[in-house]
Amino acid sequence: MSKSAYESKAAATTLDWPTTSDPIPHGANVVIGFHGLMCFCHRHSHRDKNCEVGIHNNSPDHDLSIKVYKVLSTFDPPYDMNAGITSQTQPDAGPFSKGQTGSLKGNMVTFKVDSPSISGVKYFQSGPGPRDHPNNFKHILDLEHDFYPGFVLQKQGDHMGPRIRINHGLFYTICPSATQFGRQEAGIPGTTAPIGSLARMVGANIYLKPDGKVTLKMPAAGDVVMKATEGKFFVLVDNGCIGCKDNDFHLYYQTFFKPTGEPTFDVVKTASGMATPAPGSPCGLIEQIVAGKGTDDTPCGAAGFGGSGEL
């Protein structure tokens, strides 16, 4: 197969991640938390301009679960993270698994936002550096910008399913790791380039008008409707690792074809952070609701394709 079948060169554009540096507004009605192996992409080459998330579906240690909780009226990520839930709290809807969502690239899960008070999809970035603020969305590992800059990577789409689409929302990092990481050519010590902290959970804040609602639609389950008049909601989209002791970055190589002649990379720990986050901190929420699925040293964090415009 020719090289062109695997990848193409493309200059980065300002449309890759349409960012905002404005402070994250208070008062989101629905907050989605994304945890585990999944790939984000902004569909800037499509009319809908949605955020799309491909769930990694090819690891026996990761099983998708979606849970919907009604939470405290004071829940206000990223400022007040007390949702009033733990890993033992029963969801108000779900858990939904691949039996309801599907696990193929053609299976679509959507969060359809009607009557938003803040429209469109944006990604929070406070400054020029990708990780200069704890809530910067770009704590994710961008496989195109951070690892293979200049390439639009050819996807292995069968390893990303279902696909999740959101038509309105502000995306940001809820919980950055305290542990620091670097990018290293596989098996070659001394080639480490600093990355910094990684996103252990990505958030999407959805803001509604008084008559607004968010409808979660899945291929094999009834709609879940979250209305502004019914209080606040937290939706956990979890594809975290069960019992893993090492970071799973290498599994992302199942989601794209490595460019011909380019190196394979590992993500390695360069400095340890706090072993246990404070209970009231953003990362404390991680420990409360996804206990036992990844640690700060082995975060089950998201990746992204920042240069593609589609998965």
C-alpha positions as a printed Julia matrix, in Angstrom:
311×3 Matrix{Float64}:
   0.0    0.0    0.0
   1.34   3.41  -0.89
   2.39   5.98   1.67
  -0.44   8.29   0.62
  -2.96   5.67   1.72
  -1.78   6.04   5.29
  -1.43   9.76   5.85
  -1.3   13.15   4.25
   0.52  16.34   5.09
  -1.52  19.39   6.02
  -0.67  22.67   7.64
  -2.37  23.27  10.98
  -5.27  25.7   10.81
  -6.86  27.95  13.4
 -10.03  25.9   13.02
  -8.56  22.72  14.49
  -9.81  23.5   17.99
 -11.89  26.72  18.05
 -10.72  28.06  21.38
 -11.86  30.66  23.87
  -9.76  32.27  26.58
 -12.75  33.79  28.38
 -13.2   32.5   31.94
 -15.39  29.4   32.09
 -18.9   30.67  32.94
 -20.64  29.55  36.1
 -23.99  27.82  36.12
 -23.84  24.98  33.6
 -27.1   23.02  33.6
 -25.62  19.78  32.26
 -21.98  18.72  32.67
 -20.54  15.74  30.82
 -17.41  14.14  32.26
 -15.28  12.07  29.85
 -12.89   9.54  31.38
 -10.88   6.76  29.78
  -9.64   5.84  26.32
 -11.33   7.97  23.68
 -10.38  10.33  20.87
 -11.74  13.88  20.52
 -12.07  15.7   17.23
 -13.7   18.98  16.2
 -15.7   18.57  13.0
 -14.57  21.88  11.5
 -14.71  20.45   7.99
 -18.4   19.62   8.4
 -21.39  21.92   8.41
 -22.5   20.84  11.9
 -19.21  21.93  13.61
 -19.91  19.39  16.37
 -17.45  17.87  18.78
 -17.09  14.16  18.03
 -15.65  11.57  20.41
 -14.64   8.1   19.28
 -14.66   5.54  22.1
 -11.7    3.13  21.96
 -13.37  -0.26  21.63
 -10.47  -2.69  21.28
  -9.11  -3.25  24.79
 -10.44  -6.06  26.99
  -9.77  -3.94  30.1
 -12.03  -1.04  29.07
 -15.82  -1.18  28.89
 -17.9    1.87  28.08
 -20.45   2.99  30.64
 -22.7    6.06  30.52
 -24.46   7.17  33.7
 -26.77  10.15  34.22
 -27.09  11.72  37.67
 -29.24  14.51  39.04
 -26.83  16.46  41.24
 -26.74  19.22  43.82
 -27.97  22.64  42.71
 -24.6   24.06  43.83
 -22.6   21.76  41.52
 -20.66  24.22  39.36
 -17.64  22.75  37.56
 -14.83  23.58  37.5
 -15.4   25.81  40.56
 -17.52  23.68  42.89
 -17.04  19.97  42.25
 -19.3   18.61  44.99
 -21.93  16.74  42.98
 -23.24  14.79  45.96
 -22.4   11.46  44.29
 -19.84   8.69  44.76
 -18.99   5.45  42.99
 -21.78   3.83  45.05
 -24.5    6.32  44.07
 -27.12   4.82  41.79
 -27.56   6.84  38.59
 -30.93   8.32  37.69
 -30.54   6.83  34.21
 -28.25   4.0   33.18
 -25.72   2.61  33.39
 -25.8    2.22  29.64
 -23.22  -0.07  28.05
 -22.38  -1.23  24.54
 -25.65  -3.15  24.45
 -27.42   0.21  24.29
 -24.73   2.38  22.66
 -23.23  -0.1   20.24
 -19.48  -0.41  19.77
 -19.05   0.01  16.01
 -17.88   3.11  14.18
 -21.34   3.44  12.64
 -23.08   3.49  16.02
 -23.93   7.05  17.02
 -24.64   8.47  20.48
 -25.71  12.1   20.53
 -26.21  14.79  23.12
 -28.73  17.03  21.34
 -28.89  20.45  22.95
 -32.06  22.47  22.41
 -32.33  26.15  23.35
 -28.75  26.72  24.61
 -27.94  29.99  26.33
 -24.34  29.69  25.06
 -24.28  28.37  21.51
 -21.73  26.41  19.54
 -18.74  24.28  20.47
 -15.65  25.86  22.02
 -12.52  24.56  23.75
 -11.07  26.47  26.69
  -7.46  27.62  26.37
  -6.33  30.49  28.54
  -3.04  31.35  26.85
  -0.58  30.44  24.1
   0.81  27.38  25.87
  -1.16  24.13  25.64
  -0.94  23.42  29.37
  -0.62  26.85  31.02
  -3.86  26.57  33.02
  -5.24  23.56  34.93
  -8.5   23.68  32.96
  -7.0   23.98  29.48
  -8.63  21.49  27.13
  -5.24  20.84  25.59
  -4.12  18.71  28.51
  -5.34  15.93  26.24
  -2.7   14.2   24.12
  -3.17  15.6   20.63
  -1.92  12.82  18.37
  -1.51  15.18  15.41
  -0.26  18.38  17.03
   1.82  16.86  19.85
   3.11  13.63  18.26
   2.94  13.88  14.46
   2.72  17.61  13.68
   1.86  18.41  10.11
   0.21  15.06   9.44
  -3.47  14.34   9.05
  -3.43  10.8   10.38
  -5.33   8.06   8.61
  -7.74   6.61  11.17
  -8.37   2.98  12.03
 -12.05   3.76  12.41
 -13.13   0.24  13.35
 -11.34   0.73  16.68
 -13.43   3.81  17.59
 -17.04   3.08  18.36
 -19.53   4.23  19.27
 -19.1    7.84  18.12
 -20.47  10.56  20.41
 -21.49  13.96  19.07
 -22.33  17.14  20.97
 -23.68  20.18  19.15
 -23.26  22.83  21.89
 -20.81  22.89  24.78
 -17.65  24.31  26.32
 -14.92  21.67  26.59
 -12.11  21.86  29.14
 -10.02  19.75  31.51
 -11.78  19.01  34.79
  -8.85  17.15  36.33
  -5.21  17.46  35.21
  -2.77  14.93  36.6
  -0.33  16.11  39.24
   2.17  13.65  37.77
   4.26  15.02  34.9
   4.89  13.12  31.68
   7.11  13.2   28.63
   7.07  11.93  25.05
   9.84   9.44  24.34
  10.76   7.51  21.23
   9.93   3.9   22.02
  12.86   2.09  23.59
  15.29   5.03  23.24
  16.12   6.65  26.62
  17.38  10.2   26.36
  14.86  11.21  23.7
  12.25  12.42  26.2
  10.51  15.71  25.44
   8.37  17.23  28.2
   4.6   17.09  27.95
   3.53  18.07  31.46
   0.32  17.0   33.11
  -2.4   15.04  31.32
  -6.18  15.34  31.41
  -7.59  12.64  33.65
 -11.13  13.87  32.97
 -12.42  16.19  30.25
 -15.56  18.2   30.93
 -18.21  19.66  28.65
 -20.36  22.38  30.2
 -23.75  22.89  28.56
 -25.67  26.07  29.35
 -29.42  26.23  28.76
 -32.14  28.83  28.54
 -35.05  28.31  30.97
 -36.9   26.23  28.36
 -33.77  24.33  27.27
 -33.01  20.64  27.4
 -30.35  18.07  26.51
 -31.46  14.77  25.0
 -29.17  11.77  25.17
 -29.92   9.5   22.21
 -28.53   5.97  21.8
 -29.1    3.27  19.17
 -30.8    0.76  21.49
 -32.22   2.7   24.43
 -34.95   5.24  25.02
 -34.09   8.92  25.02
 -32.87  10.45  28.28
 -34.11  14.03  28.55
 -32.42  16.51  30.9
 -34.48  19.7   31.24
 -33.28  22.99  32.71
 -36.47  23.1   34.76
 -35.53  19.82  36.49
 -32.24  20.94  38.07
 -28.64  20.1   37.27
 -27.24  16.94  35.74
 -23.87  15.22  35.54
 -23.28  12.62  32.85
 -20.31  10.28  33.26
 -18.95   8.81  30.02
 -16.46   6.28  31.34
 -14.17   4.04  29.3
 -11.61   3.69  32.06
  -9.3    0.83  32.81
 -10.2   -1.95  35.22
  -7.14  -3.13  37.12
  -4.52  -1.62  34.8
  -1.11  -0.91  36.32
   0.56   0.85  33.37
  -0.49   3.79  31.26
  -2.34   2.79  28.13
  -1.03   5.33  25.64
   0.24   2.57  23.36
  -3.36   1.51  22.72
  -3.96   4.73  20.81
  -1.77   3.32  18.03
  -4.76   1.08  17.28
  -6.79   4.16  16.28
  -4.57   5.43  13.44
  -1.86   4.35  11.02
   1.56   5.65  12.02
   3.06   7.84   9.28
   5.62   6.02   7.18
   9.16   6.52   8.46
   8.07   8.32  11.63
   8.99   7.01  15.12
   6.73   5.24  17.55
   6.4    7.07  20.87
   5.81   6.15  24.49
   4.41   8.43  27.16
   6.62   8.14  30.25
   6.4    9.54  33.75
   8.97  12.25  34.44
   7.92  13.41  37.94
   5.38  12.14  40.46
   2.64  14.31  41.9
   0.31  13.9   44.87
  -0.68  10.29  45.49
  -4.16  11.17  46.74
  -6.04  14.31  45.65
  -7.99  16.29  48.22
 -11.64  15.15  48.5
 -13.05  18.53  47.45
 -10.68  19.07  44.52
 -11.55  18.46  40.87
  -9.43  15.32  40.89
 -11.12  14.28  44.13
 -14.29  13.82  42.07
 -12.38  11.32  39.93
 -11.51   9.24  42.98
 -15.1    9.4   44.21
 -16.85   8.24  41.06
 -14.34   6.14  39.11
 -12.51   4.56  42.03
 -10.05   1.87  40.96
  -9.92   2.96  37.3
  -6.49   4.45  36.74
  -4.29   6.5   39.02
  -2.49   9.83  38.79
   0.65   7.98  37.69
  -1.31   5.86  35.17
  -4.07   8.2   34.01
  -6.67   6.78  31.68
  -6.78   9.99  29.71
  -8.22  11.12  26.42
  -6.42  11.8   23.17
  -7.4   13.89  20.18
  -6.93  14.5   16.48
  -6.49  18.26  16.31
  -5.64  18.54  12.64
  -8.21  16.3   10.98
 -11.62  17.93  11.14
 -13.21  14.49  11.44
 -12.62  11.01  12.84
